[in-house]
Amino acid sequence: MGIKNLNEAIGINDKFQFIQELFRSDKTMYERSVKTINESTSLLEAENWIERELKIKLGWEESDPLVKQFYTLVRKRFS
């Protein structure tokens, strides 16, 4: 079963770690990103947005375990 809302699926510890490590301590960017992903109509739309707005701008490495964890949650959102 998929996730309906990433905010509800991400625990407080993971949220803190995502903000600190993936979003460079920018809580506003994290919240805006989760909102945008939640409002995406498809996995492809969400992945394209992540690629353009997060991965490239923030220098995310696909081999980073935290990036993998975030992507797994996004995929579950659309499964």
C-alpha distances in whole Angstrom, upper triangle without the diagonal:
4,7,9,12,13,16,14,12,15,18,21,23,20,21,25,25,23,26,29,28,26,27,31,31,30,28,29,27,24,24,25,22,19,20,21,18,16,18,18,17,16,15,19,20,18,19,23,23,22,25,28,27,26,26,30,31,30,31,27,28,25,26,25,23,22,22,19,17,17,16,13,12,13,11,8,9,9,7
4,6,9,10,13,12,10,13,16,20,21,18,19,23,22,20,23,26,25,23,24,28,28,27,25,25,24,21,20,21,19,16,17,17,14,12,15,14,14,13,12,15,17,15,16,19,20,19,21,24,24,23,23,27,28,27,28,24,25,22,24,23,21,20,19,17,15,14,13,11,9,10,8,5,5,6,5
4,6,7,10,8,7,10,13,16,18,16,16,19,20,18,20,23,23,21,21,25,25,24,21,22,21,18,17,18,16,13,14,15,12,10,13,13,13,13,12,16,16,14,16,19,18,18,21,23,22,21,22,25,26,25,26,23,24,22,23,22,20,18,18,16,14,13,13,11,8,8,9,6,4,7,8
4,7,9,8,8,12,15,17,20,18,17,20,21,19,21,24,24,22,22,26,25,24,21,21,20,18,16,17,15,12,12,13,11,8,10,12,12,12,13,16,16,14,17,19,18,18,21,23,22,21,23,26,27,26,27,25,26,24,26,25,23,21,20,19,17,15,15,14,11,10,11,9,6,8,10
4,5,6,7,9,12,14,17,15,14,17,18,16,17,21,21,19,19,23,22,20,17,17,17,14,12,13,12,9,9,11,9,6,9,11,13,14,14,17,16,13,16,19,17,16,20,22,20,19,21,24,24,23,25,23,24,23,25,23,22,19,18,18,16,13,14,14,10,10,12,10,7,10,12
4,5,5,6,10,12,14,12,10,14,15,12,14,17,18,16,16,19,19,17,15,15,15,11,10,12,10,7,8,10,8,7,10,12,14,14,13,16,15,12,14,17,15,14,18,19,18,16,18,21,21,20,22,19,21,20,22,20,18,15,15,15,12,10,11,11,7,8,10,9,7,10,13
4,6,6,8,10,12,11,9,12,14,12,13,16,17,16,15,19,17,16,13,14,14,10,9,11,11,7,8,12,10,9,12,14,17,17,17,20,18,15,17,20,18,16,20,21,19,18,20,23,22,21,23,21,23,22,24,21,20,16,17,17,14,12,14,14,10,11,14,13,11,14,16
4,6,7,10,13,12,10,14,16,14,16,19,20,19,19,22,20,19,16,17,17,14,12,15,14,11,12,15,13,11,14,16,18,19,18,21,21,18,20,23,21,19,23,25,22,21,23,26,26,24,26,23,25,24,25,23,21,18,18,19,15,14,16,15,11,12,15,13,11,15,16
4,6,10,12,10,10,13,14,13,15,18,18,17,18,21,20,20,17,18,18,14,14,16,15,11,13,15,13,11,15,16,18,18,17,20,20,16,18,21,20,18,21,23,22,20,21,25,25,23,24,21,23,21,22,20,18,15,16,15,12,11,13,11,8,10,12,10,9,13,14
4,7,8,6,6,10,11,10,12,14,15,14,15,18,17,17,14,16,16,12,12,15,13,10,13,15,13,12,16,17,20,19,18,21,20,17,18,21,19,17,20,22,20,18,19,23,22,20,22,19,20,19,20,18,15,12,14,14,10,9,12,11,8,11,13,12,11,15,16
4,6,5,6,9,10,10,12,14,15,15,16,18,17,17,15,17,18,14,14,17,16,13,16,19,17,16,20,21,23,23,21,24,24,21,21,25,23,20,23,25,23,21,22,25,25,22,24,21,22,22,22,19,16,14,16,16,12,12,15,14,11,14,17,15,15,19,19
4,6,5,6,9,10,11,12,14,15,15,17,15,15,13,16,17,13,13,17,16,14,16,19,18,18,21,23,26,26,24,27,26,22,23,26,24,21,24,26,23,21,22,26,25,22,24,21,23,23,23,20,18,15,17,18,14,14,17,17,14,17,20,18,18,22,23
4,5,5,6,9,10,11,12,13,14,16,14,16,14,17,17,14,15,19,18,16,19,21,20,20,23,25,27,27,25,27,27,23,24,26,24,22,24,26,24,21,22,25,24,21,22,20,21,21,21,17,15,12,15,16,13,13,17,16,15,17,20,19,19,23,24
4,5,5,6,8,10,10,11,12,14,13,15,13,16,16,12,13,17,15,13,17,19,17,17,21,22,24,24,21,24,24,20,20,23,21,18,21,23,20,17,18,22,21,18,19,17,18,18,18,14,12,9,11,13,9,9,13,13,11,14,16,16,16,20,21
4,5,5,6,9,10,10,10,12,11,12,9,12,12,9,10,13,12,11,14,16,15,15,19,20,23,23,21,23,22,19,19,22,19,17,20,21,19,16,17,21,20,17,19,16,18,19,19,16,14,11,12,14,11,10,14,14,12,14,17,16,16,19,21
4,6,5,6,8,10,10,11,9,10,9,12,13,10,12,15,14,13,16,19,18,19,22,23,26,26,24,26,25,21,22,24,22,19,21,23,20,17,18,21,20,17,19,17,19,20,20,16,15,12,14,16,14,12,16,17,15,17,20,20,20,23,25
4,5,5,6,8,9,10,9,11,11,14,14,11,13,16,15,14,18,19,18,19,23,23,26,26,23,25,25,21,21,23,21,18,20,22,19,16,16,19,18,15,16,14,16,17,17,13,12,8,11,13,11,11,14,15,14,16,19,19,19,23,24
4,6,5,5,6,9,8,10,9,12,11,8,11,13,11,11,15,16,15,16,19,20,23,22,20,22,21,17,17,19,17,14,16,18,15,12,13,16,15,12,14,12,14,14,15,12,11,7,9,11,9,8,12,13,12,13,16,17,17,20,22
4,6,6,5,6,5,6,6,9,8,6,9,12,11,11,14,16,15,17,20,20,24,24,22,23,22,18,19,20,18,15,17,18,15,12,14,17,15,12,14,13,16,17,18,15,15,11,12,15,13,11,15,16,15,16,19,20,19,22,24
4,6,6,5,4,7,8,12,11,10,13,15,14,15,18,19,19,21,23,24,27,27,25,26,25,21,21,23,20,17,19,20,17,14,15,17,16,12,14,13,15,17,18,14,14,11,12,16,14,13,17,19,18,18,22,22,22,25,27
4,6,6,7,10,11,14,12,11,14,16,14,15,19,19,19,21,23,24,27,26,23,24,24,20,19,21,19,16,17,18,16,12,13,15,14,10,11,10,12,14,14,10,11,8,9,13,12,11,14,17,16,17,20,21,21,24,26
4,6,8,9,10,13,10,9,12,14,11,12,16,16,15,18,20,20,23,22,20,21,20,17,16,17,15,12,13,15,12,9,9,12,11,7,9,7,10,12,13,10,11,8,7,11,11,9,12,14,14,14,17,19,19,21,23
4,6,5,7,9,7,6,10,11,10,11,14,15,15,17,19,19,23,23,21,21,20,17,16,17,15,12,14,14,11,8,10,12,10,7,10,9,13,15,16,13,15,11,11,14,14,11,14,17,16,16,19,20,20,22,25
4,5,9,11,9,9,13,14,13,15,18,18,18,21,23,23,27,26,24,25,23,20,20,21,18,15,16,17,14,11,12,14,11,8,10,11,14,17,18,15,16,13,13,17,17,15,17,20,19,19,23,24,23,26,28
4,6,9,9,9,11,13,13,15,17,18,19,21,23,24,27,27,26,27,25,22,22,23,20,17,19,19,16,14,15,17,14,11,14,14,17,19,20,17,18,14,15,19,18,16,19,21,20,20,24,25,24,26,29
4,5,5,6,9,10,11,13,14,16,17,19,20,21,25,25,24,25,23,20,20,21,18,16,18,17,14,12,15,16,13,11,14,15,18,20,22,19,20,16,16,19,19,16,19,21,20,19,23,24,23,25,28
4,5,5,6,9,10,11,12,14,15,16,18,20,24,24,23,24,22,19,20,21,18,16,19,19,15,14,16,18,16,14,17,17,20,21,23,20,20,16,17,20,18,15,18,20,18,18,22,22,21,24,26
4,5,5,6,8,10,11,12,14,15,16,18,22,23,22,24,21,18,20,20,17,16,18,18,14,13,17,18,15,14,18,18,21,23,25,22,23,19,18,21,20,17,19,22,19,18,22,23,21,23,26
4,6,5,6,9,10,10,12,14,15,16,20,21,20,21,18,15,16,17,13,12,15,14,10,9,13,14,12,11,14,14,18,19,22,19,20,17,16,19,18,15,16,19,17,16,20,21,19,21,25
4,6,5,6,9,10,11,12,14,15,19,19,18,19,18,14,15,17,13,12,15,15,11,10,13,15,13,12,15,14,17,18,20,17,18,14,13,16,15,11,14,16,14,13,17,18,16,19,22
4,5,5,6,9,10,10,12,14,18,19,18,20,18,15,17,18,14,13,17,17,13,13,16,18,16,15,18,17,21,21,23,21,21,17,16,19,17,14,16,18,15,14,18,18,16,19,22
4,6,5,6,9,10,11,12,16,17,17,18,15,13,15,16,12,12,15,14,11,11,15,17,15,14,18,17,21,21,24,22,22,19,17,20,18,15,16,19,16,14,18,19,16,18,22
4,5,5,6,9,10,11,14,15,14,15,13,10,12,12,9,8,12,12,9,8,12,14,13,12,15,14,17,18,20,19,19,16,14,16,15,11,13,15,13,11,15,16,14,16,19
4,5,5,6,9,10,13,14,13,15,13,10,12,14,11,10,14,15,12,11,14,17,16,15,18,16,19,18,21,19,19,15,14,16,14,10,12,14,11,9,13,13,11,13,17
4,5,5,6,9,12,14,14,16,13,11,14,15,12,12,16,16,13,13,17,19,18,18,21,19,22,22,24,23,22,19,18,19,18,14,15,17,14,12,15,15,12,14,18
4,5,5,6,10,11,12,13,10,8,11,12,8,10,13,13,11,12,15,17,16,16,19,18,21,20,24,22,22,19,17,19,18,14,14,16,14,11,14,15,12,13,17
4,5,5,9,9,9,11,8,5,9,10,8,8,12,13,11,11,14,16,16,16,18,17,19,18,21,20,20,17,15,16,15,11,11,13,11,8,10,12,9,10,13
4,6,8,10,10,13,11,8,12,14,12,12,16,16,15,15,17,20,20,20,22,20,22,21,24,23,22,19,17,18,16,13,13,14,11,9,11,11,8,9,13
4,6,9,11,13,10,9,12,13,11,13,16,16,15,16,19,21,21,21,23,22,24,23,26,25,25,22,20,21,20,16,16,17,14,12,14,14,11,11,15
4,6,7,9,6,6,9,10,9,11,14,14,14,15,17,19,19,20,22,20,22,21,24,24,24,21,19,19,19,16,14,16,14,10,12,13,10,9,13
4,7,8,7,8,11,12,12,14,16,17,17,18,20,22,23,24,25,23,25,23,26,26,26,24,21,21,21,18,16,17,15,12,12,14,11,9,12
4,5,5,6,9,10,11,12,14,16,16,17,18,20,22,23,23,21,23,20,24,24,24,22,19,19,19,16,14,15,14,10,10,11,9,7,10
4,5,5,6,8,10,10,12,14,15,15,16,18,20,20,21,18,19,17,20,20,20,19,16,15,15,13,10,11,11,8,7,9,8,6,8
4,5,5,6,9,10,10,12,14,15,15,17,19,20,20,18,19,17,20,21,21,20,17,16,18,15,12,14,14,11,10,13,12,9,12
4,6,5,6,9,10,11,12,13,14,16,17,19,20,18,20,18,22,22,22,21,18,18,19,16,13,15,15,11,11,14,12,10,14
4,5,5,6,9,10,10,11,12,14,16,16,17,15,17,16,19,19,19,17,14,15,15,12,10,12,12,8,9,12,10,9,13
4,5,5,6,9,10,10,10,12,14,15,15,13,14,13,16,17,17,16,12,13,14,11,9,11,12,8,9,12,12,11,13
4,5,5,6,8,10,10,11,13,15,15,14,15,14,18,19,20,19,15,16,17,14,12,15,15,12,13,16,15,14,17
4,5,5,6,8,9,10,11,13,14,13,16,15,19,19,20,18,15,16,17,14,12,15,15,12,13,16,15,14,18
4,6,5,5,6,8,10,10,11,10,12,12,15,15,16,14,11,12,14,10,9,13,13,10,12,15,14,14,17
4,6,6,5,6,9,10,10,9,11,11,14,15,17,15,12,13,15,13,11,14,15,13,14,17,17,17,19
4,6,6,6,7,10,11,11,13,14,18,18,20,18,15,17,18,16,14,18,18,15,17,20,19,19,22
4,6,7,6,8,10,11,14,15,18,17,19,17,14,17,18,14,14,18,17,15,17,20,19,19,22
4,6,5,5,8,7,11,12,15,14,16,13,10,13,15,12,12,15,15,13,16,19,18,19,21
4,6,6,5,5,7,9,12,11,14,12,9,12,14,11,11,15,16,14,16,19,18,19,22
4,6,5,7,9,11,14,14,17,16,13,15,17,15,15,18,19,17,19,22,22,22,25
4,6,8,11,14,17,16,18,16,14,17,19,16,16,20,20,18,21,24,23,24,26
4,6,9,12,14,13,15,13,11,15,16,14,15,18,19,17,20,23,22,23,26
4,6,10,12,11,14,13,11,14,16,14,15,18,19,18,20,23,23,24,26
4,6,9,8,11,9,7,10,12,11,11,15,16,15,17,20,20,21,23
4,5,5,9,9,7,9,12,12,12,14,16,16,17,20,21,22,23
4,5,8,9,6,7,10,10,9,12,14,14,14,17,19,19,20
4,6,9,7,7,10,12,11,13,16,16,17,19,21,22,22
4,5,5,6,9,10,11,12,15,16,17,19,20,22,22
4,5,5,6,9,10,10,13,14,15,17,19,20,21
4,5,5,6,9,10,11,13,14,15,17,19,20
4,5,5,6,9,10,11,12,14,15,17,18
4,5,5,6,9,10,10,12,14,16,16
4,5,5,6,9,10,11,13,15,15
4,5,5,6,9,10,11,13,15
4,5,5,6,9,10,11,12
4,5,5,6,9,10,10
4,5,5,6,9,10
4,5,5,7,9
4,5,5,6
4,5,5
4,6
4
